[in-house]
């Protein structure tokens, strides 16, 4: 896990699960960008022979290619700088300069939307705000782990409260 998560763990806190961010969508963008660039370059060669339609194809391919390549770069940069983890006490992460550090008992909802390639978006709504993490590998597994940890945390808190009440009753 990255520096943000490790630097923000409290004493005795352990990492239960770390989200991995998929690079599949970025690779597809790079492949599409390369295909359009290739079409543009071939179109230039054909257009040199006087074919006007090939000239339009060349211009279109060369104009569209950078869009896909830039989108791929944006996804890669976002994935490399994003972190998301479930710990024994909280969910913690950062994305696009926005950090999240919410105790498990402050999580209100967790929703997932699946992408075409096994990746998806995880949305965590806490008492502090909504956090959206895109391109998470196997988002359903991450959600399941988070929900299980929330239940474990609640059980642990109830057990501590019961012990405290029992101790007060003894005294």
C-alpha positions in Angstrom: 0.0 0.0 0.0 1.1 3.5 -0.5 2.5 6.1 1.8 -0.9 7.8 2.7 -2.5 4.7 4.1 0.7 3.5 6.0 1.4 7.0 7.4 -2.2 7.3 8.7 -2.6 4.1 10.7 -3.2 4.5 14.4 -1.5 2.4 17.1 -2.6 -1.3 16.9 -4.5 -0.7 13.6 -4.0 -3.3 10.9 -4.8 -3.3 7.2 -7.5 -5.8 6.3 -7.8 -5.2 2.6 -6.2 -3.0 0.0 -7.9 -2.0 -3.2 -6.1 -2.6 -6.5 -6.7 -0.2 -9.3 -7.2 -1.7 -12.8 -5.1 -0.6 -15.7 -7.3 -2.5 -18.3 -9.3 0.6 -19.3 -6.1 2.6 -19.8 -4.6 -0.1 -22.0 -7.7 -0.2 -24.1 -7.5 3.6 -24.5 -3.8 3.3 -25.6 -4.7 0.5 -28.1 -7.6 2.5 -29.6 -5.4 5.6 -29.8 -2.7 3.6 -31.6 -5.2 2.2 -34.0 -6.5 5.6 -34.9 -3.0 6.9 -35.2 -2.2 4.0 -37.6 -5.3 4.7 -39.6 -4.3 8.4 -39.8 -0.8 7.5 -41.0 -2.0 5.0 -43.6 -4.5 7.6 -44.7 -1.7 10.1 -45.2 0.1 7.7 -47.5 -3.1 7.0 -49.5 -4.0 10.7 -49.6 -0.6 11.5 -51.1 -1.8 9.7 -54.2 -4.6 12.3 -54.6 -7.4 10.4 -52.8 -9.5 13.1 -51.0 -11.4 10.6 -48.9 -8.2 9.2 -47.6 -7.1 12.7 -46.6 -10.3 13.1 -44.5 -9.7 9.7 -42.9 -6.1 10.7 -42.1 -7.1 13.9 -40.5 -9.8 12.2 -38.4 -7.5 9.4 -37.3 -4.7 11.8 -36.3 -7.2 14.1 -34.4 -8.9 11.3 -32.6 -5.8 9.3 -31.5 -4.5 11.9 -29.0 -7.9 11.9 -27.2 -7.7 8.2 -26.4 -4.0 8.4 -25.5 -4.6 11.3 -23.1 -7.6 9.5 -21.5 -5.3 6.5 -20.9 -2.7 8.7 -19.3 -5.2 10.4 -17.1 -6.5 6.9 -15.9 -2.9 5.7 -15.3 -2.0 8.8 -13.3 -5.2 8.6 -11.3 -4.6 4.9 -10.5 -1.0 5.4 -9.5 -1.8 8.3 -7.1 -5.0 6.7 -5.6 -5.1 4.5 -2.5 -7.9 2.8 -0.7 -7.8 0.3 2.2 -10.0 -1.2 4.9 -8.3 -1.4 8.3 -9.4 -2.9 11.6 -10.9 0.5 12.6 -11.6 2.6 9.5 -11.7 3.0 5.7 -8.9 5.2 4.5 -7.9 6.4 1.1 -7.0 9.3 -1.3 -7.9 10.1 -4.8 -7.3 13.3 -6.8 -6.0 15.2 -3.8 -9.1 14.3 -1.7 -8.4 12.2 1.3 -10.7 10.0 3.3 -10.3 8.7 6.8 -13.6 7.5 8.2 -14.3 5.2 11.2 -16.2 2.1 10.2 -19.2 3.1 12.3 -19.5 6.3 10.3 -20.0 4.6 7.0 -23.6 5.0 5.8 -23.7 3.2 2.4 -21.3 1.4 0.1 -22.3 0.9 -3.5 -20.6 -0.7 -6.5 -21.0 -0.4 -10.2 -19.2 -3.0 -12.3 -17.4 -2.1 -15.5 -16.9 -4.3 -18.6 -13.5 -5.7 -17.7 -13.9 -6.8 -14.1 -13.1 -3.4 -12.7 -15.6 -0.9 -11.4 -16.5 2.0 -9.2 -16.8 1.9 -5.4 -18.8 4.7 -3.8 -18.5 5.1 0.0 -20.9 7.5 1.6 -19.8 8.5 5.1 -21.0 11.0 7.7 -18.2 13.2 6.2 -19.1 13.0 2.5 -19.2 10.9 -0.6 -16.0 9.3 -1.9 -15.9 7.8 -5.4 -13.0 5.4 -6.4 -13.0 4.4 -10.1 -11.3 1.5 -11.8 -11.1 -0.7 -8.7 -10.3 -4.3 -9.5 -13.1 -6.7 -8.3 -15.1 -4.0 -6.5 -17.7 -6.5 -5.2 -14.9 -8.3 -3.3 -13.7 -5.0 -1.8 -17.3 -4.1 -0.8 -17.8 -7.6 0.8 -14.6 -7.3 2.8 -15.6 -3.8 3.9 -19.1 -4.8 5.0 -17.7 -7.9 6.9 -15.2 -5.6 8.7 -18.0 -3.2 9.6 -19.9 -6.1 11.2 -16.8 -7.3 13.0 -16.1 -3.8 14.3 -19.7 -3.4 15.5 -19.5 -6.8 17.3 -16.2 -5.8 18.9 -17.7 -2.4 20.1 -20.7 -4.1 21.5 -18.6 -6.6 23.4 -16.5 -3.8 24.9 -19.6 -1.9 26.0 -21.0 -5.1 27.5 -17.8 -5.6 29.5 -17.8 -2.0 30.7 -21.4 -2.4 31.9 -20.6 -5.7 33.6 -17.6 -4.1 35.3 -19.7 -1.2 36.6 -22.4 -3.6 37.9 -19.7 -5.5 39.9 -18.5 -2.3 41.6 
